[in-house]
Amino acid sequence: MASHESAVKAHRQSLKHREHNRQFRARLRNALKAIRSAIDGNDLDGAKKALRDTVSLIDRMAGKGIIHKNAAGRYKARIAARMAAKSKAA
């Protein structure tokens, strides 16, 4: 265990930050899962709304440093490509 007050406080803060970041990553995973299932289920109207919300969430997370900016771009590109392919097929 840390013996300095500053180290104890830093540890306390790191636990809070870790939990906050875990919640954000869980929200991202759930949003990605929801949009993928909407696209696969041919619910294009629901997928378009979910796309806007998911892209916003991805950008916020990249801005906060919870995910890397290249990972954010990769997520957005892949769901946009899925959406375009499904729209073209329909």
C-alpha positions in Angstrom: 0.0 0.0 0.0 1.1 3.5 -0.7 2.6 5.4 2.2 2.4 9.0 1.0 -0.9 11.0 1.1 -0.4 12.0 -2.6 0.1 8.4 -3.6 -3.0 7.3 -1.7 -5.0 10.1 -3.4 -3.6 9.2 -6.8 -4.6 5.6 -6.2 -8.1 6.6 -5.2 -8.4 8.8 -8.4 -7.2 6.0 -10.6 -9.9 3.7 -9.3 -12.6 6.3 -10.1 -11.1 6.9 -13.5 -10.9 3.2 -14.3 -14.5 2.6 -13.4 -15.7 5.7 -15.4 -13.7 4.5 -18.4 -15.1 0.9 -18.1 -18.6 2.3 -18.2 -17.8 4.3 -21.3 -16.3 1.3 -23.1 -19.3 -0.8 -22.1 -21.6 1.8 -23.6 -19.6 1.7 -26.8 -19.7 -2.0 -27.1 -23.4 -2.1 -26.5 -24.0 0.7 -29.1 -21.9 -1.1 -31.7 -23.7 -4.4 -30.9 -27.1 -2.6 -31.3 -26.2 -0.9 -34.6 -24.8 -4.2 -36.0 -28.0 -6.1 -35.1 -30.2 -3.3 -36.6 -28.2 -3.4 -39.8 -28.3 -7.2 -40.0 -32.0 -7.2 -39.1 -32.8 -4.9 -42.1 -34.0 -2.1 -39.7 -32.4 0.7 -41.7 -34.4 3.5 -40.1 -33.4 2.4 -36.7 -29.8 1.8 -37.9 -29.6 5.4 -39.3 -30.6 6.9 -35.9 -28.3 4.5 -34.1 -25.5 5.4 -36.5 -25.7 9.1 -35.6 -25.8 8.4 -31.9 -23.0 5.8 -32.1 -20.7 8.1 -34.1 -21.2 10.8 -31.6 -20.3 8.5 -28.7 -17.2 7.3 -30.6 -16.0 10.8 -31.2 -16.6 11.8 -27.5 -14.6 8.8 -26.4 -11.7 9.5 -28.7 -11.7 13.1 -27.6 -11.5 12.0 -23.9 -8.7 9.6 -24.7 -10.7 6.5 -23.7 -10.1 5.0 -27.1 -7.4 5.9 -29.6 -8.4 8.2 -32.5 -7.4 5.6 -35.1 -9.6 3.0 -33.4 -12.4 5.6 -33.4 -11.9 6.1 -37.2 -11.8 2.3 -37.7 -15.1 1.8 -35.9 -16.8 4.6 -37.8 -15.5 3.4 -41.1 -16.6 -0.2 -40.6 -20.2 0.6 -39.5 -20.6 3.2 -42.3 -19.4 0.6 -44.8 -21.8 -2.0 -43.4 -24.6 0.6 -43.6 -23.7 1.5 -47.2 -23.6 -2.1 -48.3 -26.9 -2.9 -46.7 -28.5 0.3 -48.2 -27.3 -0.6 -51.6 -28.5 -4.1 -51.4 -32.0 -3.0 -50.2 
